[in-house]
Amino acid sequence: MTDLSATIAPKSDQINADDLIAGPRTITVTRVSRASEPDQPIAINFDGDNGKPYKPCKSMRRVLVAVWGADGAAYTGRRMTLYCDPDVMFGGMKVGGIRISHVSGIERDKTLALTVTRAKRAPFVVRPLKDEPAKGPSARERLFAAAREAAGKGPGALAEFRRGLDPKADGALAAIENELHEVAARVSPPQEEDHDPEAGEVPMNADRDEPAADDDRF
């Protein structure tokens, strides 16, 4: 597949409607700050924005205040879905604009009356954005965890674990090879007490003084 979307991206210091021609985009907010433009006073940075923040129009700022509150600092970590609405008017012409379709942090649809023209208002609906499903550990992460657990039992257990792997999985452990050997080396095998075979058993009272033959205690 040859993706043409990157070749039609407009040159701009912010994300705009043309960036969303290929389809909606869900973003995660990283920062909200004041901008210098009087008609776009708020800049919303997000993961992967490449230095092109989202600068919502007044109607979308009203939407954000209605669903998330007025404190922009609290927006960090929240998500919203942006889309291109081709029916947005400017100067009496349809020029298209960015609209928000979904936001995180709400449990049901929220309807607001937004200004369409100076003499007309229309209902605008924002829908809940479902939480992203929690990602479990990858196969690589599970392999590394199992290898570390085996290494924690000693060199023998690590060797036995690796003998049960297929060549591809065993080769993947090269990334943590040194770590595994260091962990395994720290596990000391149980040491047996040293005995002198010629010394024989040491009497329990060997360190006691034997009474002299002429002891007159009795």
MDAnalysis code that builds the backbone (N, CA, C; Angstrom):
import MDAnalysis as mda
import numpy as np

u = mda.Universe.empty(654, n_residues=218, atom_resindex=np.repeat(np.arange(218), 3), trajectory=True)
u.add_TopologyAttr("name", ["N", "CA", "C"] * 218)
u.add_TopologyAttr("resid", np.arange(1, 219))
u.add_TopologyAttr("resname", ["MET", "THR", "ASP", "LEU", "SER", "ALA", "THR", "ILE", "ALA", "PRO", "LYS", "SER", "ASP", "GLN", "ILE", "ASN", "ALA", "ASP", "ASP", "LEU", "ILE", "ALA", "GLY", "PRO", "ARG", "THR", "ILE", "THR", "VAL", "THR", "ARG", "VAL", "SER", "ARG", "ALA", "SER", "GLU", "PRO", "ASP", "GLN", "PRO", "ILE", "ALA", "ILE", "ASN", "PHE", "ASP", "GLY", "ASP", "ASN", "GLY", "LYS", "PRO", "TYR", "LYS", "PRO", "CYS", "LYS", "SER", "MET", "ARG", "ARG", "VAL", "LEU", "VAL", "ALA", "VAL", "TRP", "GLY", "ALA", "ASP", "GLY", "ALA", "ALA", "TYR", "THR", "GLY", "ARG", "ARG", "MET", "THR", "LEU", "TYR", "CYS", "ASP", "PRO", "ASP", "VAL", "MET", "PHE", "GLY", "GLY", "MET", "LYS", "VAL", "GLY", "GLY", "ILE", "ARG", "ILE", "SER", "HIS", "VAL", "SER", "GLY", "ILE", "GLU", "ARG", "ASP", "LYS", "THR", "LEU", "ALA", "LEU", "THR", "VAL", "THR", "ARG", "ALA", "LYS", "ARG", "ALA", "PRO", "PHE", "VAL", "VAL", "ARG", "PRO", "LEU", "LYS", "ASP", "GLU", "PRO", "ALA", "LYS", "GLY", "PRO", "SER", "ALA", "ARG", "GLU", "ARG", "LEU", "PHE", "ALA", "ALA", "ALA", "ARG", "GLU", "ALA", "ALA", "GLY", "LYS", "GLY", "PRO", "GLY", "ALA", "LEU", "ALA", "GLU", "PHE", "ARG", "ARG", "GLY", "LEU", "ASP", "PRO", "LYS", "ALA", "ASP", "GLY", "ALA", "LEU", "ALA", "ALA", "ILE", "GLU", "ASN", "GLU", "LEU", "HIS", "GLU", "VAL", "ALA", "ALA", "ARG", "VAL", "SER", "PRO", "PRO", "GLN", "GLU", "GLU", "ASP", "HIS", "ASP", "PRO", "GLU", "ALA", "GLY", "GLU", "VAL", "PRO", "MET", "ASN", "ALA", "ASP", "ARG", "ASP", "GLU", "PRO", "ALA", "ALA", "ASP", "ASP", "ASP", "ARG", "PHE"])
u.atoms.positions = np.array([
    [0.848, -1.204, 0.000],
    [0.000, 0.000, 0.000],
    [0.875, 1.242, 0.000],
    [0.571, 2.193, -0.888],
    [1.265, 3.472, -0.928],
    [0.348, 4.539, -0.360],
    [0.693, 5.043, 0.827],
    [-0.148, 6.008, 1.531],
    [0.114, 7.414, 0.988],
    [-0.898, 8.022, 0.396],
    [-0.759, 9.360, -0.166],
    [-1.116, 10.465, 0.807],
    [-1.634, 10.104, 2.002],
    [-2.132, 11.137, 2.925],
    [-1.035, 12.111, 3.326],
    [0.198, 11.605, 3.506],
    [1.287, 12.495, 3.923],
    [1.652, 13.484, 2.824],
    [1.390, 13.143, 1.563],
    [1.779, 14.011, 0.457],
    [0.806, 15.159, 0.232],
    [-0.362, 15.094, 0.858],
    [-1.344, 16.170, 0.677],
    [-1.486, 17.014, 1.933],
    [-0.624, 16.785, 2.924],
    [-0.702, 17.557, 4.165],
    [-0.352, 19.016, 3.885],
    [-1.185, 19.956, 4.293],
    [-0.906, 21.372, 4.035],
    [0.234, 21.870, 4.908],
    [0.941, 22.870, 4.415],
    [2.013, 23.464, 5.189],
    [1.397, 24.459, 6.165],
    [1.562, 24.207, 7.438],
    [0.936, 25.060, 8.442],
    [1.613, 24.816, 9.773],
    [1.406, 25.762, 10.718],
    [1.963, 25.588, 12.059],
    [0.943, 24.976, 12.996],
    [-0.175, 24.487, 12.436],
    [-1.203, 23.856, 13.246],
    [-1.925, 22.815, 12.407],
    [-2.583, 21.862, 13.080],
    [-3.404, 20.907, 12.359],
    [-4.650, 21.635, 11.861],
    [-5.061, 21.358, 10.616],
    [-6.265, 21.993, 10.103],
    [-7.144, 20.972, 9.401],
    [-8.246, 21.422, 8.867],
    [-9.246, 20.515, 8.306],
    [-8.678, 19.653, 7.189],
    [-7.785, 20.205, 6.383],
    [-7.225, 19.444, 5.272],
    [-6.389, 18.258, 5.756],
    [-5.845, 18.364, 6.979],
    [-5.084, 17.244, 7.538],
    [-5.977, 16.044, 7.825],
    [-7.279, 16.280, 7.885],
    [-8.212, 15.226, 8.262],
    [-9.068, 14.755, 7.087],
    [-8.662, 15.107, 5.878],
    [-9.406, 14.655, 4.704],
    [-9.406, 13.132, 4.628],
    [-8.286, 12.520, 5.020],
    [-8.181, 11.060, 4.942],
    [-9.043, 10.353, 5.971],
    [-9.533, 11.086, 6.987],
    [-10.389, 10.469, 7.998],
    [-10.186, 11.082, 9.365],
    [-11.062, 10.769, 10.322],
    [-10.944, 11.310, 11.686],
    [-9.636, 10.876, 12.351],
    [-9.278, 11.619, 13.384],
    [-8.053, 11.300, 14.138],
    [-8.318, 11.478, 15.621],
    [-7.975, 10.459, 16.394],
    [-8.112, 10.538, 17.848],
    [-6.765, 10.942, 18.434],
    [-6.763, 11.989, 19.233],
    [-5.526, 12.517, 19.793],
    [-5.568, 12.445, 21.319],
    [-4.378, 12.396, 21.910],
    [-4.230, 12.433, 23.367],
    [-3.527, 13.724, 23.744],
    [-4.160, 14.537, 24.537],
    [-3.645, 15.863, 24.885],
    [-2.398, 15.751, 25.760],
    [-1.369, 16.519, 25.408],
    [-0.152, 16.554, 26.218],
    [0.046, 17.909, 26.913],
    [-0.551, 18.961, 26.322],
    [-0.376, 20.292, 26.932],
    [-1.397, 21.254, 26.339],
    [-1.849, 22.187, 27.160],
    [-2.722, 23.265, 26.700],
    [-2.058, 24.583, 27.080],
    [-1.919, 25.479, 26.113],
    [-1.244, 26.749, 26.384],
    [-1.922, 27.883, 25.618],
    [-1.574, 29.103, 25.985],
    [-2.098, 30.267, 25.291],
    [-1.333, 30.465, 23.989],
    [-2.055, 30.867, 22.945],
    [-1.444, 31.173, 21.660],
    [-1.505, 32.676, 21.429],
    [-0.739, 33.145, 20.460],
    [-0.649, 34.590, 20.239],
    [-1.775, 35.131, 19.366],
    [-2.422, 34.262, 18.559],
    [-3.466, 34.744, 17.670],
    [-4.739, 35.064, 18.452],
    [-5.312, 36.248, 18.264],
    [-6.520, 36.615, 19.020],
    [-7.732, 35.767, 18.661],
    [-7.815, 35.294, 17.402],
    [-8.970, 34.486, 17.019],
    [-8.773, 33.011, 17.325],
    [-7.542, 32.607, 17.661],
    [-7.232, 31.228, 18.062],
    [-6.301, 31.293, 19.275],
    [-6.849, 31.662, 20.424],
    [-6.000, 31.939, 21.589],
    [-5.492, 30.715, 22.342],
    [-5.967, 29.512, 21.961],
    [-5.591, 28.305, 22.694],
    [-4.916, 27.296, 21.753],
    [-3.789, 26.754, 22.190],
    [-3.083, 25.712, 21.439],
    [-3.098, 24.430, 22.264],
    [-3.558, 23.357, 21.647],
    [-3.615, 22.061, 22.324],
    [-2.618, 21.123, 21.657],
    [-1.530, 20.845, 22.366],
    [-0.552, 19.893, 21.850],
    [-0.996, 18.478, 22.174],
    [-0.563, 17.535, 21.347],
    [-0.981, 16.152, 21.533],
    [0.119, 15.207, 21.056],
    [0.024, 13.956, 21.449],
    [1.017, 12.961, 21.039],
    [1.092, 12.893, 19.523],
    [2.311, 13.019, 18.998],
    [2.499, 12.912, 17.562],
    [2.057, 14.120, 16.776],
    [2.025, 15.294, 17.401],
    [1.528, 16.471, 16.663],
    [2.583, 17.067, 15.728],
    [3.839, 16.630, 15.865],
    [4.921, 17.123, 14.997],
    [4.998, 18.649, 14.993],
    [4.750, 19.215, 16.152],
    [4.837, 20.667, 16.267],
    [3.649, 21.405, 15.691],
    [2.587, 20.682, 15.367],
    [1.378, 21.313, 14.811],
    [0.219, 21.071, 15.774],
    [0.028, 21.942, 16.755],
    [-1.037, 21.749, 17.744],
    [-2.417, 21.971, 17.131],
    [-3.419, 21.540, 17.869],
    [-4.806, 21.812, 17.495],
    [-5.206, 23.125, 18.144],
    [-5.676, 24.076, 17.319],
    [-6.132, 25.365, 17.828],
    [-7.633, 25.453, 17.586],
    [-8.431, 25.088, 18.572],
    [-9.883, 25.025, 18.363],
    [-10.502, 26.400, 18.148],
    [-11.527, 26.409, 17.305],
    [-12.295, 27.639, 17.094],
    [-13.148, 27.900, 18.335],
    [-13.848, 29.024, 18.352],
    [-14.627, 29.378, 19.532],
    [-15.714, 28.349, 19.837],
    [-16.368, 27.830, 18.790],
    [-17.422, 26.841, 19.030],
    [-16.861, 25.583, 19.682],
    [-15.698, 25.125, 19.217],
    [-15.122, 23.910, 19.791],
    [-14.526, 24.177, 21.177],
    [-14.097, 25.412, 21.435],
    [-13.664, 25.746, 22.792],
    [-14.854, 25.685, 23.740],
    [-16.007, 26.108, 23.267],
    [-17.218, 26.007, 24.089],
    [-17.562, 24.547, 24.371],
    [-17.359, 23.698, 23.372],
    [-17.603, 22.268, 23.567],
    [-16.664, 21.722, 24.640],
    [-15.389, 22.054, 24.548],
    [-14.413, 21.541, 25.505],
    [-14.710, 22.018, 26.930],
    [-15.075, 23.271, 27.068],
    [-15.411, 23.794, 28.401],
    [-16.642, 23.076, 28.947],
    [-17.589, 22.763, 28.061],
    [-18.822, 22.101, 28.500],
    [-18.567, 20.662, 28.952],
    [-17.624, 19.973, 28.302],
    [-17.414, 18.555, 28.644],
    [-16.270, 18.338, 29.633],
    [-15.261, 19.218, 29.604],
    [-14.078, 19.008, 30.443],
    [-13.847, 20.102, 31.479],
    [-14.585, 21.174, 31.409],
    [-14.372, 22.263, 32.347],
    [-13.441, 23.321, 31.780],
    [-13.259, 24.387, 32.531],
    [-12.507, 25.544, 32.057],
    [-11.005, 25.449, 32.299],
    [-10.559, 24.495, 33.111],
    [-9.138, 24.389, 33.451],
    [-8.408, 23.575, 32.391],
    [-7.723, 24.277, 31.492],
    [-7.004, 23.595, 30.417],
    [-5.911, 22.673, 30.915],
    [-5.327, 22.978, 32.069],
    [-4.265, 22.124, 32.603],
    [-4.783, 20.725, 32.914],
    [-6.087, 20.616, 33.171],
    [-6.670, 19.309, 33.495],
    [-6.921, 18.462, 32.255],
    [-6.719, 19.026, 31.077],
    [-6.973, 18.277, 29.841],
    [-5.871, 17.261, 29.526],
    [-4.699, 17.456, 30.098],
    [-3.574, 16.575, 29.790],
    [-3.930, 15.115, 30.059],
    [-3.666, 14.270, 29.063],
    [-3.957, 12.843, 29.182],
    [-5.331, 12.463, 28.665],
    [-6.199, 13.439, 28.447],
    [-7.528, 13.154, 27.918],
    [-7.474, 13.037, 26.392],
    [-8.495, 12.413, 25.837],
    [-8.491, 12.147, 24.397],
    [-9.733, 12.718, 23.733],
    [-9.589, 13.053, 22.458],
    [-10.718, 13.527, 21.654],
    [-10.519, 13.082, 20.216],
    [-11.612, 12.949, 19.515],
    [-11.560, 12.594, 18.098],
    [-11.920, 13.814, 17.272],
    [-11.035, 14.160, 16.347],
    [-11.231, 15.307, 15.470],
    [-11.614, 14.818, 14.078],
    [-12.449, 15.591, 13.401],
    [-12.802, 15.231, 12.026],
    [-12.996, 16.499, 11.203],
    [-12.961, 16.330, 9.899],
    [-13.175, 17.448, 8.992],
    [-14.652, 17.561, 8.654],
    [-15.229, 18.702, 8.987],
    [-16.628, 18.965, 8.638],
    [-16.634, 19.890, 7.418],
    [-16.983, 19.382, 6.233],
    [-16.919, 20.208, 5.018],
    [-17.959, 21.316, 4.974],
    [-18.948, 21.272, 5.873],
    [-20.034, 22.261, 5.837],
    [-19.757, 23.502, 6.673],
    [-18.599, 23.574, 7.311],
    [-18.281, 24.756, 8.113],
    [-18.186, 25.977, 7.201],
    [-18.858, 27.034, 7.599],
    [-18.930, 28.255, 6.797],
    [-17.945, 29.312, 7.305],
    [-17.421, 30.091, 6.374],
    [-16.598, 31.247, 6.745],
    [-16.749, 32.270, 5.620],
    [-17.173, 33.470, 5.993],
    [-17.372, 34.499, 4.980],
    [-18.448, 34.151, 3.976],
    [-19.458, 33.394, 4.430],
    [-20.542, 33.026, 3.545],
    [-20.233, 31.881, 2.608],
    [-19.072, 31.254, 2.791],
    [-18.684, 30.144, 1.925],
    [-18.382, 28.907, 2.774],
    [-18.616, 27.736, 2.192],
    [-18.248, 26.487, 2.848],
    [-16.750, 26.248, 2.638],
    [-16.014, 26.332, 3.727],
    [-14.563, 26.168, 3.643],
    [-14.075, 24.932, 4.398],
    [-14.942, 24.351, 5.193],
    [-14.545, 23.198, 5.994],
    [-13.833, 23.618, 7.265],
    [-13.921, 22.793, 8.258],
    [-13.274, 23.090, 9.531],
    [-13.203, 21.857, 10.405],
    [-12.449, 21.965, 11.485],
    [-12.272, 20.836, 12.404],
    [-13.378, 20.849, 13.441],
    [-13.963, 19.690, 13.658],
    [-14.972, 19.515, 14.688],
    [-14.573, 18.339, 15.581],
    [-15.126, 18.329, 16.781],
    [-14.861, 17.271, 17.753],
    [-16.068, 16.349, 17.794],
    [-15.851, 15.075, 17.549],
    [-16.985, 14.139, 17.551],
    [-17.095, 13.347, 18.844],
    [-15.960, 13.004, 19.454],
    [-15.949, 12.179, 20.664],
    [-14.925, 12.745, 21.648],
    [-15.193, 12.584, 22.927],
    [-14.227, 12.947, 23.968],
    [-14.248, 11.876, 25.051],
    [-13.123, 11.727, 25.703],
    [-13.071, 10.831, 26.856],
    [-13.604, 11.551, 28.082],
    [-13.932, 10.796, 29.107],
    [-14.344, 11.407, 30.363],
    [-15.824, 11.714, 30.492],
    [-16.621, 11.353, 29.486],
    [-18.073, 11.513, 29.627],
    [-18.726, 10.144, 29.428],
    [-19.872, 9.943, 30.038],
    [-20.520, 8.636, 30.011],
    [-21.651, 8.551, 28.997],
    [-22.144, 9.699, 28.524],
    [-23.262, 9.682, 27.570],
    [-23.132, 10.863, 26.608],
    [-23.923, 10.828, 25.560],
    [-23.905, 11.924, 24.584],
    [-24.226, 13.252, 25.267],
    [-23.568, 14.285, 24.783],
    [-23.848, 15.629, 25.300],
    [-24.198, 16.523, 24.114],
    [-25.351, 17.169, 24.202],
    [-25.834, 18.031, 23.125],
    [-25.738, 19.491, 23.535],
    [-25.143, 20.296, 22.660],
    [-25.008, 21.723, 22.925],
    [-25.581, 22.497, 21.748],
    [-26.090, 23.682, 22.015],
    [-26.581, 24.561, 20.957],
    [-25.450, 25.507, 20.562],
    [-24.924, 25.319, 19.346],
    [-23.805, 26.129, 18.885],
    [-24.253, 27.049, 17.756],
    [-23.565, 28.175, 17.667],
    [-23.884, 29.158, 16.634],
    [-23.400, 28.660, 15.276],
    [-24.315, 28.639, 14.311],
    [-23.969, 28.261, 12.938],
    [-23.740, 29.522, 12.106],
    [-24.655, 30.442, 12.213],
    [-24.507, 31.779, 11.634],
    [-24.932, 32.770, 12.706],
    [-24.822, 34.030, 12.417],
    [-25.185, 35.040, 13.417],
    [-26.642, 34.932, 13.833],
    [-27.473, 34.451, 12.934],
    [-28.909, 34.388, 13.242],
    [-29.393, 32.968, 13.485],
    [-28.479, 32.016, 13.529],
    [-28.920, 30.625, 13.636],
    [-28.028, 29.823, 14.583],
    [-28.700, 29.048, 15.408],
    [-27.994, 28.094, 16.280],
    [-28.526, 26.695, 15.973],
    [-27.672, 25.705, 16.177],
    [-28.070, 24.332, 15.861],
    [-27.483, 23.406, 16.917],
    [-28.164, 22.288, 17.158],
    [-27.632, 21.334, 18.151],
    [-26.366, 20.651, 17.636],
    [-25.423, 20.479, 18.552],
    [-24.166, 19.797, 18.229],
    [-23.973, 18.692, 19.270],
    [-23.724, 17.480, 18.814],
    [-23.635, 16.325, 19.716],
    [-22.192, 15.849, 19.825],
    [-21.744, 15.660, 21.055],
    [-20.432, 15.062, 21.332],
    [-20.681, 13.722, 22.008],
    [-19.996, 12.707, 21.531],
    [-20.232, 11.354, 22.045],
    [-19.065, 10.879, 22.918],
    [-19.334, 9.917, 23.817],
    [-18.257, 9.385, 24.674],
    [-17.223, 8.629, 23.838],
    [-15.982, 8.806, 24.185],
    [-14.891, 8.071, 23.543],
    [-14.506, 6.916, 24.459],
    [-14.649, 5.719, 23.963],
    [-14.363, 4.546, 24.784],
    [-12.889, 4.491, 25.150],
    [-12.635, 3.980, 26.351],
    [-11.256, 3.831, 26.792],
    [-10.541, 2.829, 25.907],
    [-9.256, 3.081, 25.708],
    [-8.459, 2.143, 24.932],
    [-8.309, 0.853, 25.727],
    [-8.452, -0.302, 25.087],
    [-8.284, -1.560, 25.816],
    [-6.876, -1.694, 26.357],
    [-6.790, -2.203, 27.579],
    [-5.474, -2.405, 28.189],
    [-4.687, -3.432, 27.393],
    [-3.466, -3.100, 27.110],
    [-2.614, -3.999, 26.344],
    [-1.855, -4.930, 27.274],
    [-1.985, -6.217, 27.042],
    [-1.239, -7.177, 27.830],
    [0.201, -7.253, 27.348],
    [1.040, -7.949, 28.068],
    [2.434, -8.070, 27.651],
    [2.551, -8.781, 26.311],
    [3.499, -8.363, 25.505],
    [3.723, -8.988, 24.212],
    [4.385, -10.346, 24.400],
    [4.457, -11.135, 23.316],
    [5.108, -12.442, 23.386],
    [6.574, -12.282, 23.786],
    [7.221, -11.240, 23.298],
    [8.627, -10.982, 23.641],
    [8.765, -10.679, 25.127],
    [7.849, -9.847, 25.651],
    [7.913, -9.506, 27.072],
    [7.655, -10.731, 27.948],
    [6.733, -11.597, 27.523],
    [6.477, -12.826, 28.294],
    [7.690, -13.747, 28.263],
    [8.349, -13.827, 27.109],
    [9.557, -14.656, 26.994],
    [10.642, -14.147, 27.931],
    [10.870, -12.837, 27.920],
    [11.915, -12.258, 28.770],
    [11.596, -12.482, 30.249],
    [10.323, -12.334, 30.623],
    [9.935, -12.519, 32.018],
    [10.181, -13.955, 32.457],
    [9.842, -14.921, 31.594],
    [10.055, -16.337, 31.923],
    [11.537, -16.649, 32.021],
    [12.337, -16.058, 31.134],
    [13.783, -16.290, 31.163],
    [14.400, -15.715, 32.434],
    [13.950, -14.537, 32.833],
    [14.475, -13.931, 34.063],
    [14.100, -14.768, 35.284],
    [12.885, -15.310, 35.262],
    [12.458, -16.159, 36.372],
    [13.330, -17.410, 36.450],
    [13.630, -18.013, 35.299],
    [14.488, -19.202, 35.277],
    [15.894, -18.853, 35.738],
    [16.417, -17.719, 35.295],
    [17.761, -17.298, 35.697],
    [17.851, -17.095, 37.200],
    [16.743, -16.645, 37.787],
    [16.728, -16.432, 39.226],
    [16.839, -17.713, 40.029],
    [16.687, -18.854, 39.353],
    [16.819, -20.150, 40.028],
    [18.190, -20.778, 39.831],
    [19.030, -20.109, 39.061],
    [20.386, -20.600, 38.902],
    [20.721, -20.990, 37.477],
    [22.015, -21.227, 37.208],
    [22.461, -21.569, 35.852],
    [21.810, -22.826, 35.292],
    [21.614, -23.827, 36.137],
    [21.010, -25.063, 35.659],
    [19.589, -24.867, 35.191],
    [18.810, -24.105, 35.963],
    [17.418, -23.850, 35.588],
    [17.339, -23.021, 34.319],
    [18.261, -22.069, 34.166],
    [18.275, -21.257, 32.956],
    [18.597, -22.107, 31.736],
    [19.602, -22.982, 31.874],
    [19.969, -23.854, 30.760],
    [18.815, -24.780, 30.385],
    [18.133, -25.319, 31.383],
    [17.001, -26.210, 31.122],
    [15.871, -25.445, 30.423],
    [15.631, -24.211, 30.827],
    [14.600, -23.387, 30.193],
    [14.919, -23.143, 28.720],
    [16.174, -22.830, 28.435],
    [16.559, -22.507, 27.068],
    [16.553, -23.731, 26.167],
    [16.787, -24.899, 26.744],
    [16.735, -26.117, 25.926],
    [15.315, -26.378, 25.411],
    [14.323, -25.864, 26.117],
    [12.946, -26.077, 25.700],
    [12.426, -25.056, 24.701],
    [13.263, -24.068, 24.318],
    [12.842, -23.034, 23.384],
    [13.169, -23.408, 21.950],
    [12.390, -22.876, 21.022],
    [12.758, -23.056, 19.617],
    [13.876, -22.068, 19.289],
    [14.621, -22.286, 18.209],
    [15.786, -21.442, 17.901],
    [15.472, -19.951, 17.811],
    [14.303, -19.606, 17.282],
    [13.963, -18.190, 17.137],
    [13.784, -17.532, 18.501],
    [13.061, -18.202, 19.400],
    [12.838, -17.654, 20.735],
    [14.140, -17.570, 21.513],
    [14.968, -18.593, 21.390],
    [16.246, -18.587, 22.094],
    [17.136, -17.459, 21.568],
    [17.092, -17.246, 20.256],
    [17.884, -16.162, 19.682],
    [17.437, -14.796, 20.166],
    [16.121, -14.645, 20.451],
    [15.613, -13.361, 20.928],
    [16.182, -12.998, 22.291],
    [16.630, -14.022, 23.054],
    [17.183, -13.757, 24.384],
    [18.558, -13.113, 24.331],
    [19.124, -12.999, 23.128],
    [20.431, -12.350, 23.006],
    [20.373, -10.911, 23.521],
    [19.195, -10.299, 23.445],
    [19.047, -8.910, 23.893],
    [19.267, -8.761, 25.393],
    [19.025, -9.836, 26.163],
    [19.213, -9.764, 27.617],
    [20.175, -10.855, 28.084],
    [21.029, -11.323, 27.179],
    [21.956, -12.424, 27.482],
    [22.811, -12.127, 28.700],
    [23.467, -10.969, 28.709],
    [24.361, -10.637, 29.823],
    [23.592, -10.545, 31.138],
    [22.409, -9.944, 31.078],
    [21.597, -9.821, 32.292],
    [21.249, -11.192, 32.853],
    [20.857, -12.135, 31.981],
    [20.474, -13.467, 32.443],
    [21.637, -14.171, 33.115],
    [22.818, -14.072, 32.518],
    [23.989, -14.738, 33.102],
    [24.384, -14.110, 34.433],
    [24.248, -12.798, 34.534],
    [24.582, -12.128, 35.793],
    [23.621, -12.553, 36.898],
    [22.330, -12.636, 36.565],
    [21.339, -13.049, 37.562],
    [21.590, -14.491, 37.995],
    [21.824, -15.361, 37.020],
    [22.057, -16.774, 37.343],
    [23.316, -16.957, 38.174],
    [24.352, -16.153, 37.891],
    [25.620, -16.298, 38.608],
    [25.492, -15.881, 40.066],
    [24.530, -15.033, 40.361],
    [24.363, -14.585, 41.745],
    [23.676, -15.628, 42.618],
    [23.119, -16.664, 41.987],
    [22.458, -17.721, 42.746],
    [23.501, -18.754, 43.126],
    [23.900, -18.783, 44.403],
    [24.942, -19.695, 44.863],
    [24.346, -21.059, 45.181],
    [24.960, -22.148, 44.706],
    [24.474, -23.487, 45.066],
    [24.728, -23.757, 46.540],
    [23.946, -24.600, 47.196],
    [24.161, -24.913, 48.612],
    [25.527, -25.553, 48.816],
    [26.293, -25.062, 49.765],
    [27.629, -25.556, 50.022],
    [27.616, -26.554, 51.186],
    [28.350, -27.666, 50.994],
    [28.457, -28.674, 52.043],
    [29.571, -28.284, 53.005],
    [29.400, -28.660, 54.271],
    [30.417, -28.358, 55.262],
    [31.656, -29.201, 55.009],
    [32.806, -28.591, 55.196],
    [34.067, -29.302, 55.009],
    [34.347, -30.185, 56.221],
    [34.714, -31.463, 55.970],
    [35.093, -32.391, 57.034],
    [36.456, -32.965, 56.729],
    [37.280, -33.086, 57.742],
    [38.579, -33.743, 57.601],
    [38.364, -35.222, 57.876],
    [38.452, -36.089, 56.836],
    [38.162, -37.512, 57.051],
    [39.093, -38.182, 58.044],
    [40.294, -37.612, 58.256],
    [41.242, -38.245, 59.175],
    [41.076, -37.755, 60.601],
    [40.298, -36.689, 60.739],
    [40.173, -36.131, 62.077],
    [39.216, -36.912, 62.938],
    [38.287, -37.604, 62.299],
    [37.308, -38.361, 63.066],
    [36.329, -37.442, 63.751],
    [35.430, -38.025, 64.533],
    [34.451, -37.245, 65.255],
    [35.094, -36.545, 66.444],
    [34.694, -35.353, 66.675],
    [35.208, -34.596, 67.807],
    [34.280, -34.817, 68.984],
    [34.770, -35.327, 70.101],
    [33.907, -35.560, 71.270],
    [33.237, -34.256, 71.694],
    [32.010, -34.417, 72.168],
    [31.263, -33.232, 72.565],
    [31.947, -32.483, 73.684],
    [32.647, -33.195, 74.564],
    [33.286, -32.534, 75.713],
    [34.779, -32.398, 75.512],
    [35.201, -32.339, 74.221],
    [36.641, -32.306, 73.962],
    [37.275, -31.051, 74.494],
    [36.508, -29.993, 74.621],
    [37.095, -28.736, 75.083],
    [37.045, -28.594, 76.589],
    [36.615, -29.623, 77.276],
    [36.554, -29.552, 78.736],
    [37.838, -30.137, 79.345],
    [38.250, -29.620, 80.466],
    [39.444, -30.138, 81.161],
    [39.110, -31.446, 81.854],
    [39.960, -32.467, 81.642],
    [39.786, -33.730, 82.340],
    [40.229, -33.571, 83.785],
    [39.494, -34.130, 84.738],
    [39.894, -34.002, 86.150],
    [41.224, -34.743, 86.416],
    [42.081, -34.159, 87.219],
    [43.379, -34.810, 87.556],
    [43.124, -36.098, 88.351],
    [44.088, -37.013, 88.210],
    [43.939, -38.330, 88.859],
    [43.866, -38.193, 90.371],
    [44.552, -37.185, 90.921],
    [44.555, -37.045, 92.379],
    [43.537, -36.009, 92.844],
    [42.552, -35.804, 91.982],
    [41.537, -34.829, 92.373],
    [40.870, -35.324, 93.667],
    [40.873, -34.510, 94.733],
    [40.328, -34.908, 96.017],
    [38.931, -34.346, 96.267],
    [38.245, -34.076, 95.133],
    [36.904, -33.532, 95.327],
    [35.945, -34.575, 95.849],
    [36.215, -35.830, 95.649],
    [35.301, -36.880, 96.092],
    [35.857, -37.593, 97.307],
])
